[in-house]
Amino acid sequence: MEKTSDATGRETAVLDGGPADGMRMTVSDRPRVIQVTYPCQPEAAPHGVRVEGVYVYRRDYRVTGEPLRYGFDIASP
């Protein structure tokens, strides 16, 4: 079975690059990926439809202490 995290508990993390550059947050159990979304304004959309831009940040495994660092993945999704 593959181990999905190498720590437990809550830690500070920072996003590096992309639209959320410098944003800090608290994460639990060192997730591999952080997803950031921004709302977009649709034109003439049906009632209840939401549109969001999605940006993916991947954990930098070279950083082992706080703040953990997540780099912008320009190729995702």
N, C-alpha and C positions, 0 to 999 in steps of 0.2 A: 504494500500500500504506500502510495506517495505521500510524503509529509507536505502539508500545504502552508505551514508557517513554522518559524523557528523561534517564536517568542509568544508569550501570553501577556495579557494585560493591556493597559492603555498607554500609548506613547504619542509624542508630538511628531507631526510629519509636515513637510513643506513641499509644495508643487514647484517644479522647475521648468520654465519655458511655457509656450502656448498662451492661451487666453487667460488662464488663471495663475500665471507666474507669480510666485511669492506668497500665494495663499497658504496659510497655516491652518492645521486642524489637529484633532486628536483622533487616532485610529486604534482599533482593537485587533490584536493578534496578527499584526503585520500583513495586511492583505497584499496580494500580488499586483492588483490593479485598482486604481481609483477612477471612477467615472464622474465627469463634471458635465452638467447640462445647463444650457442657457435657453430661456424661452424666446421663441420667434413669433412675430405677429403675422398670422396667416391672412390672406386676402380672400374674402367670400367663402370661408370654410363653413361646413355644416356645424350646427350647434353642438358643443361639447368636444370638438376636435381641438387638440393641442399639438403644437409643432415645437420641437426642441432641437437645438444643435447639441451634438454629443461629442465630447472630447475625452480621450483616454490618456491616463498617466500610468506608467509602469514603474514598479519599485526598482530602485538602484541598489542591487545586492552588495555593492562595494561599501555602502554606508551601513555600519553595524550599530551605531548609537544614535541617540536623539540629537537633532531632529532627523527622522528618517527622510529620505529624499525620493520623490517620484518624478520621473522625467516625462515630458510631453511626448507622446507617440504620434508623430505626424501621419503615419501610415494607417492608423486605426480610426474608426472601423472601416 
